[in-house]
Amino acid sequence: MKKKFVLTLALVLMVAASLMAATPIEVSGTFKTGYKFAFNPNAVTQVEDDTEAKIATTVAFTGDFWKVTLNDGEDVLFNSEYKIDAKADIYLDKALAAEGMDMGDIALTLHVGTGVGASAPTVLADKNEFRKKDASKLEMKTPGDNFGITLGYSTLFKVYASVDPTNTAAMPIVAGVTLDPIEGVTATVGFTNDYTAASNNGIVVSAKADVAKLVDLDFALAVTGELIYDLDASKSVITADAATTIEGIGLWVAYFKNAANVNALAAKASYETKVEDITVSASFKAVMTDLSNISGTDSYTIGAGAKYAMGGVNYALDAEYVVGGAFSLSPSLSIAF
């Protein structure tokens, strides 16, 4: 381990120790280790290590009017020197209220430091991660020394804006609003002037409907959708999905159209139940990455798994077979903290 990392870690521990008595510390995450054995009839057997310590939510120091977060939501690998990012969320509404100003239902938060969000809000579920893999999310192309502001009013709406004031030439910004017009429905609208490599203007509109809540169903059913539009290039990216769970059976279907007008579709069915103290599951997923050429771009995956918890440790064995391709086994263990 390099000296720089040791000194940085020691400094963080010293600060944590000095603040522990007066400042609550939130720590949560997971540790996971395991291997993936891939058996491919057309190639040699591959073995991959899958070890990580993941800060799943936050490591944070929290005061009455602020929260300082370290490496929020990031993975920390065993064998790498890792920088310590720090972000502060300052609750201006609480501070102003303590100074005697009545804020009513207004919530106002200032975000400063490293890792301030540079994306517009969205409620897309992205079940097959079509949009994530396509990297078409509406966000600032060149986020740098950003600061952000969140303004909310009761449960009616929330506005988020982020800007990099050090980039005086382009002054990249991202902004968005989240609305809850009726119970069970959430919608967002966002904009950035720094979208794609050409620094184009882009907008995003997304919506989520909890259908089960809207029509009083006795099973879960939710639908989400998102439209991203590059205003300068006149290109759009559309993603939509629907998901339900009925007595242990999960079903979802996802649709995606990229900026090049290629349409894709995916669907998955799964089942999970407990046998004694062991959780067993099975699934089948079909993906067609180009609906104009289904026979050349389709893939089918069969999965099965078993999980068992003992002594605070979760043990798992997952198997996956890509029809016409590789079969893999992935034993692992994880600890949540």
HELIX and SHEET records of a PDB file:
HELIX    1   1 LYS A    3  LEU A   19  1                                  17    
HELIX    2   2 LEU A   92  ALA A   98  1                                   7    
HELIX    3   3 PHE A  130  ASP A  134  1                                   5    
HELIX    4   4 VAL A  211  LEU A  214  1                                   4    
HELIX    5   5 LEU A  291  ASN A  293  5                                   3    
HELIX    6   6 ILE A  294  THR A  297  1                                   4    
SHEET    1   A20 ILE A  25  VAL A  27  0                                        
SHEET    2   A20 VAL A  59  THR A  62 -1                                        
SHEET    3   A20 TRP A  66  LEU A  70 -1                                        
SHEET    4   A20 ALA A  86  TYR A  91 -1                                        
SHEET    5   A20 ILE A 106  GLY A 113 -1                                        
SHEET    6   A20 PHE A 147  TYR A 153 -1                                        
SHEET    7   A20 PHE A 157  VAL A 163 -1                                        
SHEET    8   A20 ILE A 173  ILE A 182 -1                                        
SHEET    9   A20 VAL A 185  TYR A 195 -1                                        
SHEET   10   A20 ASN A 200  ASP A 210 -1                                        
SHEET   11   A20 ALA A 220  ASP A 230 -1                                        
SHEET   12   A20 LYS A 235  ILE A 246 -1                                        
SHEET   13   A20 ILE A 249  LYS A 257 -1                                        
SHEET   14   A20 ASN A 263  VAL A 275 -1                                        
SHEET   15   A20 ILE A 278  MET A 288 -1                                        
SHEET   16   A20 ASP A 298  MET A 310 -1                                        
SHEET   17   A20 VAL A 313  VAL A 322 -1                                        
SHEET   18   A20 PHE A 327  ALA A 336 -1                                        
SHEET   19   A20 THR A  30  PHE A  39 -1                                        
SHEET   20   A20 GLN A  46  ASP A  49 -1                                        
SHEET    1   B21 ILE A  25  VAL A  27  0                                        
SHEET    2   B21 VAL A  59  THR A  62 -1                                        
SHEET    3   B21 TRP A  66  LEU A  70 -1                                        
SHEET    4   B21 ALA A  86  TYR A  91 -1                                        
SHEET    5   B21 ILE A 106  GLY A 113 -1                                        
SHEET    6   B21 PHE A 147  TYR A 153 -1                                        
SHEET    7   B21 PHE A 157  VAL A 163 -1                                        
SHEET    8   B21 ILE A 173  ILE A 182 -1                                        
SHEET    9   B21 VAL A 185  TYR A 195 -1                                        
SHEET   10   B21 ASN A 200  ASP A 210 -1                                        
SHEET   11   B21 ALA A 220  ASP A 230 -1                                        
SHEET   12   B21 LYS A 235  ILE A 246 -1                                        
SHEET   13   B21 ILE A 249  LYS A 257 -1                                        
SHEET   14   B21 ASN A 263  VAL A 275 -1                                        
SHEET   15   B21 ILE A 278  MET A 288 -1                                        
SHEET   16   B21 ASP A 298  MET A 310 -1                                        
SHEET   17   B21 VAL A 313  VAL A 322 -1                                        
SHEET   18   B21 PHE A 327  ALA A 336 -1                                        
SHEET   19   B21 THR A  30  PHE A  39 -1                                        
SHEET   20   B21 GLU A  52  LYS A  54 -1                                        
SHEET   21   B21 ASP A  75  VAL A  76 -1                                        
END                                                                             
